[in-house]
């Protein structure tokens, strides 16, 4: 399922949400070369988070083959700043678009619940928490981790706690057939986190093989659940619309 809108109006202009989307798109276009040639591989190598490098669990000179003939060599010492830069790197067009669609649908409402500055901090903290969980699960991994999914997972966790019954419209792909459904947020987001957990458990045995950083998604989601009450501003939540069904938007 891919969400494309929710029935959850906002009162604030989602300036930070839009700004983060713009930064991700600019990073893809100008740092990763929009996927052209080997620019994306070099960017992932230089700006992606490599757990074994951060924790210095792999010997200097260890190389990871990013593509035929292109190696990412771990000989620079721990690059702690990649915890942040990795949040703005993506592995392909679909990776970027999928992340940004999820972020746009749910991020504007979380920004609306906490304000611009708090939301920016919340997003980065969730991203850092996501990276920390992935590092703990794969401390010796030499595979670079990139993507905004961990930080966005925090947004999804926050949304689930604040607006579980809001209706979300989503596309459903069934082989060659595409339809749309309207479901409560708790079903949409519950499905998403269940998929991450099930995939993560099956992925554990082959964690050095690369692929999706499921535990970063889980870590970000849990961070969002835990932190939303600290970051949400009660006065912002109180001005939300109360529907006849008795729940707040």
C-alpha positions in Angstrom: 0.0 0.0 0.0 1.2 3.5 -0.9 -0.6 6.4 0.8 -1.4 9.5 -1.3 -3.4 11.6 1.1 -5.1 11.7 4.4 -8.3 13.4 5.7 -6.4 15.4 8.3 -6.3 19.2 7.8 -3.5 21.4 9.2 -3.4 24.9 10.5 0.4 25.6 10.1 2.2 25.9 6.8 4.4 22.8 6.6 7.6 24.7 6.0 9.9 22.2 7.5 8.2 19.2 5.8 8.6 20.9 2.5 12.2 22.0 3.3 13.3 18.5 4.2 11.7 17.2 0.9 13.6 19.8 -1.0 16.9 19.0 0.7 16.4 15.3 -0.2 15.6 16.1 -3.8 18.6 18.5 -4.1 20.9 15.9 -2.6 19.7 13.3 -5.1 20.1 15.7 -8.1 23.4 17.4 -7.3 25.3 15.1 -5.0 24.1 11.7 -6.3 23.8 12.9 -9.9 20.2 11.9 -10.2 21.4 8.3 -10.4 23.5 8.9 -13.5 26.8 7.0 -14.0 28.5 6.1 -10.7 27.8 9.3 -8.9 25.1 7.6 -6.7 27.6 4.9 -5.8 30.3 7.3 -4.9 27.8 9.4 -2.8 26.6 6.3 -0.9 30.2 5.4 -0.2 31.2 8.9 1.0 28.0 10.0 2.8 26.3 6.7 3.7 26.5 5.3 7.3 28.8 2.3 7.6 28.3 0.7 11.1 31.6 -1.1 11.1 33.4 2.1 10.2 31.6 4.2 12.9 32.3 1.6 15.6 35.8 0.8 14.2 34.9 -2.9 14.1 36.5 -3.5 10.8 40.2 -3.2 10.0 41.5 -0.2 7.9 41.6 -0.9 4.2 38.5 -3.1 4.2 36.7 -2.6 0.9 33.1 -3.0 -0.2 32.3 -3.4 -3.9 29.5 -0.9 -4.6 29.4 -1.7 -8.3 31.7 -3.6 -10.7 35.1 -1.9 -10.3 34.0 0.6 -7.7 35.0 -0.1 -4.2 34.2 1.8 -1.0 37.4 1.6 1.1 37.2 1.9 4.9 40.4 3.7 5.8 39.3 7.0 7.0 38.5 6.3 10.7 35.0 6.8 12.2 32.9 9.2 10.2 30.3 10.1 12.8 28.8 12.9 10.7 27.5 10.2 8.3 24.7 9.5 10.8 23.2 12.8 9.5 24.3 12.8 5.9 23.0 9.3 5.3 19.4 10.6 6.1 19.5 12.6 2.9 21.0 10.1 0.5 19.0 7.6 -1.5 19.7 4.5 -3.6 17.4 5.3 -6.5 14.5 7.3 -7.9 11.9 4.9 -6.4 13.6 4.9 -3.0 13.5 8.7 -3.0 10.0 9.1 -4.3 8.5 6.4 -2.0 10.1 8.0 1.1 9.0 11.5 0.1 5.4 10.5 -0.6 5.1 8.9 2.9 6.8 11.9 4.5 4.5 14.4 2.8 1.3 12.5 3.7 2.1 12.2 7.4 4.8 14.7 8.1 2.7 17.9 7.7 0.4 16.8 10.5 3.2 16.0 12.9 4.8 19.4 12.2 1.3 20.9 12.8 1.2 19.3 16.2 4.6 20.5 17.4 5.6 23.6 15.4 8.5 24.1 13.0 11.6 24.1 15.2 10.4 21.2 17.4 9.5 19.2 14.3 13.0 19.7 12.7 14.6 18.5 15.9 12.2 15.6 16.3 12.9 14.4 12.7 16.7 14.5 13.2 16.5 12.8 16.6 14.3 10.0 15.2 16.8 9.6 12.4 19.7 9.3 14.8 17.8 6.8 16.9 17.0 4.8 13.8 20.7 4.7 12.8 21.7 3.7 16.4 19.4 0.7 16.3 20.7 -0.4 12.9 24.3 0.0 14.2 23.5 -2.1 17.3 22.0 -4.9 15.2 24.8 -4.9 12.6 27.9 -3.5 14.5 30.4 -5.0 12.1 28.6 -4.4 8.8 30.5 -2.8 6.0 27.4 -2.1 3.9 26.6 1.7 3.7 23.1 2.6 4.9 21.3 5.5 3.3 17.7 6.8 3.2 15.3 9.0 5.1 13.2 5.9 6.1 14.4 5.8 9.7 13.5 9.4 10.4 10.2 9.0 8.5 9.5 5.9 10.6 9.6 8.3 13.6 7.0 10.5 11.9 4.8 7.4 11.3 5.1 6.3 14.9 4.0 9.7 16.1 1.1 9.8 13.7 -0.1 6.4 14.8 -0.2 7.6 18.4 -1.9 11.0 17.7 -4.3 10.2 14.9 -5.0 6.5 14.8 -8.5 6.8 13.4 -7.8 9.4 10.7 -8.8 8.1 7.2 -5.9 7.5 4.8 -6.3 7.0 1.1 -3.8 4.6 -0.4 -3.1 2.8 -3.7 -3.0 -1.0 -3.6 -1.1 -2.9 -6.3 -2.2 -6.4 -7.0 0.0 -7.7 -9.8 -1.1 -5.7 -12.8 -4.2 -4.3 -11.1 -4.2 -1.0 -9.2 -7.0 0.1 -7.0 -7.4 2.5 -4.1 -8.7 2.0 -0.6 -9.6 4.3 2.3 -8.6 2.9 5.7 -7.9 4.2 9.3 -4.3 5.3 9.9 -3.9 2.5 12.5 -4.4 -0.1 9.8 -2.1 1.6 7.3 0.7 2.2 9.8 0.1 -1.0 11.7 0.6 -2.9 8.4 3.8 -0.9 7.7 5.5 -1.6 11.0 4.4 -5.2 11.0 6.0 -5.6 7.6 9.2 -4.1 8.9 9.3 -6.4 11.9 8.6 -9.5 9.9 11.1 -8.6 7.2 13.7 -7.6 9.8 13.5 -11.0 11.6 13.9 -12.9 8.3 16.8 -10.5 7.3 18.8 -11.1 10.5 20.5 -14.2 9.1 21.7 -12.5 6.1 22.4 -9.0 7.4 25.8 -8.6 5.8 24.2 -9.1 2.3 22.9 -5.6 2.2 19.3 -4.7 1.3 16.9 -2.8 3.4 17.8 -1.5 6.9 14.6 -2.8 8.5 15.8 -2.3 12.1 16.5 1.4 11.3 12.8 1.7 10.3 11.8 -0.1 13.5 14.1 2.1 15.7 12.8 5.3 14.1 9.2 4.2 14.6 9.6 3.3 18.3 11.5 6.6 18.8 8.5 8.5 17.3 6.1 6.6 19.6 8.2 7.5 22.7 9.1 11.1 21.8 5.9 12.5 20.4 4.4 13.4 23.8 7.6 15.3 24.6 7.6 17.2 21.4 3.9 17.8 20.7 2.6 21.1 22.0 -0.7 20.8 23.9 -1.9 24.2 22.7 -1.4 23.1 19.1 -3.3 19.9 19.6 -6.2 21.7 21.3 -6.8 23.9 18.3 -7.3 20.9 16.1 -10.8 20.2 14.7 -13.0 17.8 16.8 -15.2 15.6 14.5 -18.7 14.4 15.3 -17.3 10.9 15.9 -15.5 12.3 18.9 -11.9 12.2 17.8 -9.5 15.0 17.2 -7.8 16.1 14.0 
